Amino acid sequence: MDRILLVDDDREVLHLCSEYLKGKEYQVDTALSAQEALQKLPKVMPHCIVLDVMMPGMDGFEAMTRIRKITQVPVLFLTGRTDEADRIQGLMAGAVDYILKPCSLEELSLRIQIHISRYRGVTGQTGILEYPPLRIELLNHRVFCRQEEILLSNKEYELLICLAKHNREVMTFEKIGEEILGGYIDADRRNIMMNASRLRKKMEGFVGLENMIETVWGKGYCFKG
């Protein structure tokens, strides 16, 4: 049974989400603050975390940074913070999704299921994606050029995996959003472009990787492995 950790300072939100997800056969743990969640995390080791942003004391963004030092499981923000800047900050911090309140419980459950399945699909593999001189170790979440490691953020790594798995295929912004974020809205394009720019800049520092990610103007990107 998959285990979910819900983090929100609103008791009613916690109760409604918890009861619904239990009905979907998830094991659910709850926390009323980021501090409580971080204390519980090593003990419960959930398969997915649903995290609010606006909480007293430590907010969700800071909690996200600390969570990533403990686990790489999917983290979904569920929040009333609607600004694009907040959405970008959350995704750049390593969250796999940013869901606005109010959100239907059915949609929340579906997004959780999608991200757990995607995460399990990647970590369950033992192989390596290799496009010499680039090597991607899926299980270890590490990327190398020859013997030298390329240090990537979580979102840069996810974008690289998305493109590499579709070698020589034009991946539109919509396709990338669906695969990485579980959905796409126009505001996601800027976030994808920012991550692609950072990823390309890092790769261009290694001989042989300079032109491996090609921009397809107005559409998206193409991996040339």
Secondary structure by P-SEA (a helix, b strand, c coil): cbbbbbbcccaaaaaaaaaaaaaaccbbbbbccaaaaaaacccccccbbbbbcccccccaaaaaaaaaaccccbbbbbcccccaaaaaaaaaacccccccccccaaaaaaaaaaaaaaaaaaaacccccccccbbbbccccccccccbbbbbcaaaaaaaaaaaaaccccccaaaaaaaccccccccaaaaaaaaaaaaaaaaaccccccccccccccbbbbbcc
